[in-house]
């Protein structure tokens, strides 16, 4: 019964799409909305979506309609689960201690330099690894994996810059997923692109309001 549920498909414009790709992305969108609102439940909801999408992007292993392996996309689902456990713990602890959500703030200069270093080294290194594994679109896949690592970690720490990193991830992810035939995921990336702009604006306003409150005598 479980295997039949995982393998259930729907035909969209003549393309076979797994329901678990649609459902997994739905959980991902719900998690993003929760993240923008700075609520703790965003993390466990995201973990469920990540687990489903992990099986989607290893198409050659799990025999999906696309039959393509995107190791960066699959690997980042495991990464999301790991970092989400950390984010879940950190946000829950903040809520218990301060009775308020995590507070948005700009990363320090040192943290920004570290981000750039990870962007470059991570993308180059993972591109070589994914090429060895036979991943589809190694450079795009490598950046998506690296950028997702930085964005998720930044969200867990409340760094406003993580929204900007997501925009860069989406800009690469949309054409990669369309070319590979993962249409629901590609469409969701487009939705994310608009959503992250909204989320960035929301966090930026909260951050500015708190900074003004500190200055006001």
Residue, then its C-alpha position, 0 to 999 in steps of 0.5 A: x500500500x505504501x509503495x503504491x502511494x509513493x509511486x502514484x502519478x498524475x499526468x499534466x500536459x502529457x507529462x507523468x508527475x509523481x504525487x509525492x513530488x507535488x506533496x513534498x513541494x507543498x510541505x516545502x512551501x508551508x515550511x517557507x511560510x512558517x519561516x517567514x512568520x518565524x513560527x517553530x512548526x516550520x521546521x518539522x513540516x519542512x522535514x516531511x517535505x524533504x524526506x519525500x523529495x529525497x526519493x524524487x530527485x534520485x530518479x535512477x534509484x527510485x525509478x521516477x518518470x524522469x529517471x534522472x539522478x540530481x545528487x545535489x537536489x537529493x543531497x540537499x534534502x538530507x542537508x535540510x533535515x539535518x539543519x532543520x533539526x538544529x533550527x527546530x531546536x534553536x527556535x524552540x529554545x528561543x521561544x521558551x527563553x524569550x517568549x518571542x520568535x527569533x529576531x532577524x538581524x544582518x550577519x556580521x562582516x566576518x560571517x559574510x566573508x565566511x559565506x562567500x568563501x563557502x559559496x565558492x569552495x562549496x560550489x567548485x568542490x561539489x561540482x567535481x563530486x557530482x560530476x564523478x557521481x554522474x549528476x545531471x547539471x553538475x555546476x547548477x546542482x552544486x550551487x543549489x546544494x551549497x546555496x541551500x546549505x547557507x540559506x538554511x543555516x542563515x534562517x536558523x540563526x535569524x540572518x536576514x541575508x538568507x532570503x537573498x541567497x534563496x533568490x540566487x538558488x531559485x535563479x539557477x534552480x528553475x531552468x535546471x529543474x525544467x530541463x530535467x523534467x521536474x515540473x512541479x519543483x520548477x514551478x514551486x521554485x518560481x513561486x519561491x522566487x516571489x515568496x522570498x522577496x516578500x519574506x525578505x521585505x517582511x524580515x527587513x521591516x521587522x529588523x528596522x522597526x526593532x532597531x528604531x525602538x532601540x534608538x528611541x529614548 
